[in-house]
């Protein structure tokens, strides 16, 4: 990555940008020194049509100022080798980026609640867990992570504002009403749910590079900020208890040690 930046070569990097906030920050510094945005991070949900409509509504004023957001990230199953820390860095990181992007502000503190464990959770995995984010303006976001639900890949998001709320529609193409009930399909896995978003993000990135523009998608700063929040979540995880409270008795909120964003990344 650093060699590519030094050579002024564009880079598409799947998340994470690097394995620690410190390593991510070195990439931010290198790119800032190069004076040109060369790195795009693969947070593909920003290119999903449902999420893009949700963002337009959340910031468009029709529901008033956002006050709360509710999210869920449910996998049908995960390998027995997945740990709680891996679940945060591989799965919760998507809601971390989505929260920052939807609300146009940084996450300042996090909290993790550990409810009763699923009998399908392997050793070393707290499943489910509830991850809470507090943003700069005080918006509270709850994210349910459940990675052994069995029935499908179920991604949910809702923004609650002063005047109304907006949420993602279900993953199916239609809602079938018949025989006294309603039914909608649930995607089988992440490929089925987000294949279009992956295609779109690559098309946008390729078009930017081919036409000589700086990469316009998620930046090195976004990769760094997501890593810093995920790292704080892991710290918070180690202070969570199974009764849904925190072990320190002080509310359990863990601050996110985020450096000041360089003007280079401000729009």
Secondary structure, 3 states (H helix, E strand, C coil): CHHHHHCCCCEEEECCCCCCHHHHHHHHHHHHHHCCCCEEEECHHHHCHHHHHHHHHHHHCCCCCEEEEEEEEECCCCCCCCCHHHHHHHHHHHHHHHHHHHHCCCEEEEEEECCCCCCCCCCCCCCCEEEEEEECCCCEEEEEEECCCCCCCEEEEEEEECCCEEECCCCCCCEEEECCEEEECCCCCHHHHHHHHHHHHHHHHHHHHHCCCCCCCCCHHHHHHHHHHHHHHHHHHCCECCCCCECCCCCCCEECCCCCCCHHHCC
